Amino acid sequence: MVTLSAVVLVKFIVRKQWFVAGAGDGFIHIYNYETKRQQVPSFTAHAGKLTSLAVHPSKPYLMSWSSDEMNLWDWDKAWECTQTFKCKHSGYICQVMFNPKNSNSFVTASANHMIEVWDFDSPQCKYTLSGHWDRVNCLDFFTHDNQQYLITGSSDCSAKIWDMHSNMCTHTLHASMSPVMSVMFHPNLQVLITGLEDGTVYLWSSTNFRLERIINPPVIEPPAWGFGWLYNIFSSPVSEHVWGLACSMQSEGFVFGRGETVAMVDVSNVNNQEESSHHSVPQIRADTTTQLIDNSVLLEVHPSDLRFPLQPHKSTTCSLDLTNHTYERVAFRLVQKNKKSHSFGEEEDSLLSNVPIYGFIASGSTYTLVVTTKEWPDQGEDTSLDLLLQSSISGDKFIVPFENETECVDLFEELKEMGNVVHELTLKAVFYAQEEVTREIISATKKVDALGFGNSLVCLDAHPTETWILTCKFFGDVHMWDLVSQEKKALYSFHVYENGDRGLSATVKFLKFIARKRWFLAGADDGFIHVCTYGTEIVQQIMSFRAGSSSVTAMTIHPTQPYVLSSAYESPIRLWNWEEGWQCTRTFDDEHSGTVRQITFNPKDANCFASASEDQTVKVWNLDSPKSSYTLFGHLAQVNCLDFFAHGDQQYLISGSDDLTARIWDLENRVCVYTIRALMAPVLSVLCLLPDHPYLIIGLKDGTLHLFSSANFR
């Protein structure tokens, strides 16, 4: 027995192999769970009952709360109380939590309906978050898109999402009909979990806050619950409140306390009650929740006014975001309502160079238009014009992109004749003079123009640690640029020649950094790979070797070993070792019946790589064998690109194809778990930004980029 008084709180201190027990008599007891002995003598933390404990994630601190004060204890100082925090409100503290992103900050949930934010520099709270109208029982931090948020649960039967940068409530979860007693963010699953007083557990997406699953197991013995739902139970089942939630870091699951029961739930195997008990639910799945269409608004438009600064002899740009909140595909067309006379010439002309703009917006996605002006003369005058944005649900019309504006106009006319509503919104484009600035800020589109690519850009690569990119024109001109610098001048410029001599220019097809050697590789259409060194005042081509009988079609660099994989037309995949004089150390069987378009190493498995081919397949290989490990079938046209990504502890692969789809593959089960179909052109490139950003980026042949959530593929 830990204490003669009731134990009301327990916390692990994992880095010390301790657990802490807080008692109703105000005592704190510390035990070593390896030796099963009490670590230090018990001490009195408060005169009354303890109501909350929190362990600092990195510092030797324990926070305790009782009555109207919080005490900070330092175990490196023999459990000395180093600071006391005073609360002015009348409600007691229900939970204390340290901020994982700010080691000097913590947050409290209070019975007086408030959330208070504190730091160690002051005994008083810094500010409060107001919004709940009943007791705040629980809270937890989580991060989305590098932005920190807080989720709080209350007896008002709601959970709220707070933006910790703006200190505003951004979303309220209203689905529950019972007080929210526990909340938790599961980092592996990227879900928010709320436990209710009626014993129900809700799982929410942390990206769009949609309700994904409800767990309300019957109060009977586990075997009758169905395969895989609840895989362990302790004590006797009693229908009562969910009083606690904890993350099970060794699995895709979590633990919750319910009455006298402790339940461990494997989320990856949780099935809907109406499904067969033998149906396997993938760990990663799309958000298939639908919503009602507001017939008055199809697209959310931001901003409503487009502002273009007048800069002599320059074109300027402004971005316009169109967000489709419906579950249907929406066609749109942006046109100029009225023409303006100006000093471009004698005839009346448009001020904008790329309007009209037209296309389709997939369900639940945002389409960013970059509206561009023509170059301004020496002197421009302030003016404005009206733009008309048309939108309508397109249904199954035009499953391929518009060939021209006429097709778009015809579609809107046809939709009107069919009785479909065509929404029209007037936007204002404002052109204004601005004072000349001493240093020009280059927008993304202008920065590309400044590089002088025109239509001749063949390939590029980004440095893994620096803000540098490599680019190459068609006839072997390689440039290295700093994306952060506002300078338009390249860091290095270099010309690649065939066989390294100064004769014929090489037609470069691929560029790859080898950052740890300060090299880059240029794969050419004559089958040669050219090795170049950078970092000195000049770039030097130090050697060349033949990788295939014809054009190089793919290259990739091993993340840790001195290996390069290459493929070429009518040639197999080969492995090269630069520490052995660029010797080919393995040739893989020519199993693909079509040209290999991309090869990529698996970042989770140093011996594994995958290849995408024109034969409509993806093959997964191991460096130890010349034969492929297995093949992924499913695409209906050539596969152009692929990339690995992780969700939780599970490894996945995304592939893009000429069949206008991208597919998500579960590599453990070797099956396609989702197909992204809301694309209007062949997929030429895919990129995963994980772990820093939960996005899958898909580049299409029509020049558009699509960003999808890696959690639910919206």
HELIX and SHEET records of a PDB file:
HELIX    1   1 VAL A   14  LYS A   16  5                                   3    
HELIX    2   2 TRP A   75  LYS A   77  5                                   3    
HELIX    3   3 PRO A  222  TRP A  225  5                                   4    
HELIX    4   4 VAL A  267  ASN A  269  5                                   3    
HELIX    5   5 GLU A  405  GLU A  417  1                                  13    
HELIX    6   6 ALA A  444  ALA A  450  1                                   7    
HELIX    7   7 GLU A  498  GLY A  500  5                                   3    
HELIX    8   8 ALA A  515  LYS A  517  5                                   3    
HELIX    9   9 TRP A  578  GLU A  580  5                                   3    
SHEET    1   A 4 VAL A   7  ILE A  13  0                                        
SHEET    2   A 4 TRP A  18  ALA A  23 -1                                        
SHEET    3   A 4 PHE A  27  ASN A  32 -1                                        
SHEET    4   A 4 ARG A  37  THR A  44 -1                                        
SHEET    1   B 4 SER A  52  VAL A  55  0                                        
SHEET    2   B 4 TYR A  61  SER A  66 -1                                        
SHEET    3   B 4 GLU A  69  ASP A  74 -1                                        
SHEET    4   B 4 GLU A  80  LYS A  86 -1                                        
SHEET    1   C 4 ILE A  93  PHE A  98  0                                        
SHEET    2   C 4 SER A 105  SER A 110 -1                                        
SHEET    3   C 4 ILE A 115  ASP A 119 -1                                        
SHEET    4   C 4 TYR A 127  LEU A 129 -1                                        
SHEET    1   D 4 VAL A 136  HIS A 144  0                                        
SHEET    2   D 4 GLN A 147  SER A 154 -1                                        
SHEET    3   D 4 ALA A 159  ASP A 163 -1                                        
SHEET    4   D 4 MET A 168  LEU A 173 -1                                        
SHEET    1   E 4 VAL A 180  HIS A 186  0                                        
SHEET    2   E 4 VAL A 191  LEU A 196 -1                                        
SHEET    3   E 4 VAL A 201  SER A 205 -1                                        
SHEET    4   E 4 LEU A 211  ILE A 215 -1                                        
SHEET    1   F 4 LEU A 230  PHE A 234  0                                        
SHEET    2   F 4 THR A 261  ASP A 266 -1                                        
SHEET    3   F 4 GLY A 253  ARG A 258 -1                                        
SHEET    4   F 4 VAL A 242  SER A 248 -1                                        
SHEET    1   G 3 LEU A 299  HIS A 302  0                                        
SHEET    2   G 3 THR A 317  ASN A 324 -1                                        
SHEET    3   G 3 THR A 366  THR A 372 -1                                        
SHEET    1   H 5 ASP A 305  LEU A 310  0                                        
SHEET    2   H 5 HIS A 423  ALA A 433  1                                        
SHEET    3   H 5 THR A 383  ILE A 393 -1                                        
SHEET    4   H 5 VAL A 330  GLN A 336 -1                                        
SHEET    5   H 5 ILE A 357  ILE A 361 -1                                        
SHEET    1   I 4 LEU A 457  ALA A 462  0                                        
SHEET    2   I 4 TRP A 468  LYS A 473 -1                                        
SHEET    3   I 4 ASP A 477  ASP A 482 -1                                        
SHEET    4   I 4 TYR A 492  HIS A 495 -1                                        
SHEET    1   J 4 VAL A 508  ILE A 514  0                                        
SHEET    2   J 4 TRP A 519  ALA A 524 -1                                        
SHEET    3   J 4 PHE A 528  THR A 533 -1                                        
SHEET    4   J 4 GLN A 540  ARG A 546 -1                                        
SHEET    1   K 4 VAL A 552  ILE A 557  0                                        
SHEET    2   K 4 TYR A 563  ALA A 568 -1                                        
SHEET    3   K 4 SER A 571  ASN A 577 -1                                        
SHEET    4   K 4 GLN A 583  THR A 587 -1                                        
SHEET    1   L 4 VAL A 596  PHE A 601  0                                        
SHEET    2   L 4 CYS A 608  SER A 613 -1                                        
SHEET    3   L 4 VAL A 618  ASN A 622 -1                                        
SHEET    4   L 4 SER A 628  LEU A 632 -1                                        
SHEET    1   M 4 VAL A 639  HIS A 647  0                                        
SHEET    2   M 4 GLN A 650  SER A 657 -1                                        
SHEET    3   M 4 ALA A 662  ASP A 666 -1                                        
SHEET    4   M 4 VAL A 671  ILE A 676 -1                                        
SHEET    1   N 3 VAL A 683  CYS A 688  0                                        
SHEET    2   N 3 TYR A 695  LEU A 700 -1                                        
SHEET    3   N 3 LEU A 705  SER A 709 -1                                        
END                                                                             
